[in-house]
Amino acid sequence: TQAMPLARRRQIAEVFGFLNLQPYLTATYRLQSLKRAREIVDGDAESLVRIFEGGSGPAAPAPRAAVEMLVSPERLASVKRTVKSFLNADNRTVAIRINVGGTSAKNAAKAMDMDLLARLRVVRADEVLVSRADGTQLDLRSASSGQLSIISSLLALASSLEDGSVVLIDEPEIGLHPEWQIRYIDLLARSFR
């Protein structure tokens, strides 16, 4: 499993700083399908591709790109370990803390497994907590529309932007606090140099 490059992690930390948030988050995931979890633990890559592409039972087929990730032996082994952590956990929930700006890739593989399992509809995110600079926690489900707009748009850019890319953002100020409207372009420039 490949960790996100340090430069991108620092860009994400810059976005968190702009919003007066500490550069980490805690995501809690809940097991959504015990049947699918057991199929992952017991299955091999070929049988899992068949199960998830076919959408056996009432389940709709999973996205093809997510299913194809199960073909890699290393990735499948990692996903199996993550699923086992759900099966062994109280209430079938698992929380991971991710340092978005640090040099450590701790929990990065588990976070990528959680993302894959969510796309396969095996788990769902119950809550995503961030900490403000003063230490108080904020569940992103109760964040303001401006905070969510900046977090989602800039984190999407920070996690996938490549050198030489051209980015067009239509009306980025919509829904932002007036102070953030003024600082938005500066944040873009500092974050994506």
Order of alpha helices (4+ residues) and beta strands (2+ residues): alpha-beta-alpha-alpha-alpha-alpha-beta-alpha-beta-beta-alpha-alpha
